[in-house]
Amino acid sequence: MYQRGQFAEAARYMEALYPDSLKSETVWRGLGYAHQMSGNYVEAENAYLKLFEKDSTSLSTLISLGNINAKRRKTQEAYDFYSKALALDSSNISIYQRLSEIEFGRNRILDAHNFLLRAHQINPANADVAYNLAMISISLRRNGEADSILATALEYDPENRHLLFGKAVTLEKLQHYDDAIAVCQTLLDLGSDSLEVFQVLGPLHFYNKDYQECLKVMKWLEETLFDLSEGSMFIMGVSYAWTGNRALGLEYIDRAIEMGISPSMGRYYAEKGKIYQIASQYAEAVAAYQRGLSYRDDALSLYNVALIYDYHLNKPKESLAFYRKFVEINTAEVNQDISDFVKGRIEQLEGE
């Protein structure tokens, strides 16, 4: 059953053969394994807890309980079991990795870093540890440390594409653009995924002020990706401008600006305006509404500004202008009574 991947069936078979009173350590371990492999983590945990009750110093049991609790998102329980396992085997790299993952998930970045650093010190040739440690080091702005970690790991495996990609990213952070470009070229020569490499290579050419090469890469990305990021749009805009195509440069920078503005900004300022309006802080309300209107036309915001100018600030010319703008963009979602009132009020103000 194990060989055929029938782990749930294997667990049922063992349960049928052995009642609890006859279950030995071997049976509980087999049940724990079968349940774990079939994804039945509750029963797997129950089986391993039986083993833990008999022997709380079993390394394999502690690691299994840590793995199961991690799968069930019982983070603190997983951390506690892994910590007990580490106390028994302080040279176990996989335990340091699991503890680092937990700490990283809890946004305890420095603790995650320190666990991986210990694993790296035990085995500097472990590529996964080196790459993850380097990326965490970069997040901590320890770019020199990241470079040293990757350099050490690459001595053992100089063509490891994962490590080389991390090296390119690290060199970019160190502003060693020529070296980073050379590493990217090595990755391409080794047959690495062009999409992944080009997303690093394009900005590198930009930072190196080689705008023609930058555009070659960025155009390929534009054709390949469904959407470019705001930063990519900006890079293309500047590159077009500095290679003589100012019209395209401005177009791409405008697109970057649009992407950089949240589509919810208008609504946020409209809500801010309402709060000021309720508090009778009319000048502040008008300022907030108008700031929101700079992001999007909103009929109700125009209506509220017009009302404030009309009835609270005694500025009929300004209120008339906003009533007219309201009529221009009025949508079906606005109450018909409001629309009728605005049209009537416009007639009154125009007649005064």
Secondary structure, DSSP 8 states (H G I E B T S, - for coil): -TTTT-HHHHHHHHHHH--GGG--HHHHHHHHHHHHHHT-HHHHHHHHHHHHHH-TT-HHHHHHHHHHHHHTT-HHHHHHHHHHHHHH-TT-HHHHHHHHHHHHHTT-HHHHHHHHHHHHHH-TT-HHHHHHHHHHHHHTT-HHHHHHHHHHHHHH-TT-HHHHHHHHHHHHHTT-HHHHHHHHHHHHHTT--HHHHHHHHHHHHHHTT-HHHHHHHHHHHHHHSSS--HHHHHHHHHHHHHTT-HHHHHHHHHHHHHHHS-TTHHHHHHHHHHHHHHTT-HHHHHHHHHHHHTT---HHHHHHHHHHHHHTS--HHHHHHHHHHHHHH--TTS-HHHHHHHHHHHHHHHH-
